[in-house]
Amino acid sequence: MIPNLAVIRIHGEHGWCPPIPVPLFLLWIVAILLSPLILAALLVLWAVCIGAGYQMWRLLGALWSLLCALPGTDVRVTADGKHITVRIL
């Protein structure tokens, strides 16, 4: 299953910010709008894979598996006294 939602939390030195939900499923609208460019990129990728001797379907399968493994990922960054947490659901 592909990720649907990311929750961003920012904790500063002096205060607390409420969680910010980011709906990732809206990225599909962008993908549909950019589909001609994505198709052209896939054709270039196909040509590169043929030239390098790789199977494109294995590469696409690996990328899809990586995308499907994203739910449950937590990213935590600390810099200059601020803590940023991104949780992908």
N, C-alpha and C positions, 0 to 999 in steps of 0.2 A: 504494500500500500504506500502510495506517495504521501509526503507530508502535506498537511492541510493548514496548519497554524504554527506560527512562531510567537513566543512571548518574550518580550524584551523588558528587562528590569535594570534601572540605573540607580545605584546607591551612591550618593555624594557624601562629602565630609559633613555638611551642615544639614542635610535633609534627605528625605526619601521621596522617590517618584513612584506613582502607581504603575503597575505593569501595563505595558503597551502591547496589545495583541496585533499581530500582522497576519492577515489572511493570505496564505501562500497560494490558495487555489485560484486567486485572481491573476496569478502569473500565467495561467492558461489562456486568458484573454489576450495578453501580450504575445504569447506564443502563436496564437491564431493570426493575429495581425501581422506578425513578422514571418509567417510561414513561407512566403516566397524566398526570403533571405535564408531561412533555415534549410529549405530544399536545395538552394544553391550551395550552401555550406556542406550538406550531405553529399552532393555530387563531387565536390572537391575532395572531401574526406574519402569517398569511394575510390577516386583516382589515386590518391596518396596511398591508400591501403593496397591497391593492386600493385603499385610501383614498389612498395616496400615488402610485399609478400605476405601481408596480414589478411586475415579474414575479417571483413567489415562487420559481419553479423556477430562475431565473438566480441568485438569492441563495443558494439551497441548493446549487447547483452550485459557486458561488464558495467557500462555506464548506467543502464537501467537498474541493475542490482545495487549499485552505489546510491542511486536516487531513492530506491525503496528502503534502504537501510538507514536513511536519515532520521526517521521518527525515533524519539527517545534520546537524541543527541543534546548534550548540554555544553555550551561554550561559555567559559568564564574568563574575563579579562580584568586585570587590575592595573591602573596607571594613575599617577598623580592623586592618590587618595580616593579615586572613584572606582567603583566596582560595577561592571556591566555583565549581565548574565543574559544569554540567549538560549532559550529552550525550544526545541523543535518538537511539535506534537504530531 
